[in-house]
Amino acid sequence: MSRKFTQEFKVQAVEKALSKDRNVSLEGIADNLGVGYSTLQRWIAQAKKHELELTNGDHSMTTEKRPQDWNLEDRQTQYHY
């Protein structure tokens, strides 16, 4: 069964990927977030085409809580099985 991630999780994951340090790979970010590399690439492509938006109508990426600040419990609550 595949996991269903919230829009907020996807947006924050893309935000982290796009603001990454040159020494950090996308593969490493995907692994850290517990998502597949191709999944993260797809979310980035969707964001660039403005297809990845928050469900509340806010079209900007949120910085409320950054993925790099999430602990294991936070990550588990950001997606649905």
ABEGO torsion letter per residue (X at the ends): XBBBBBAAAAAAAAAAAAABBAABBAAAAAAAAGBBAAAAAAAAAAAAAGABBBAAGBABBBAABBAAABBAAAAAAABBX
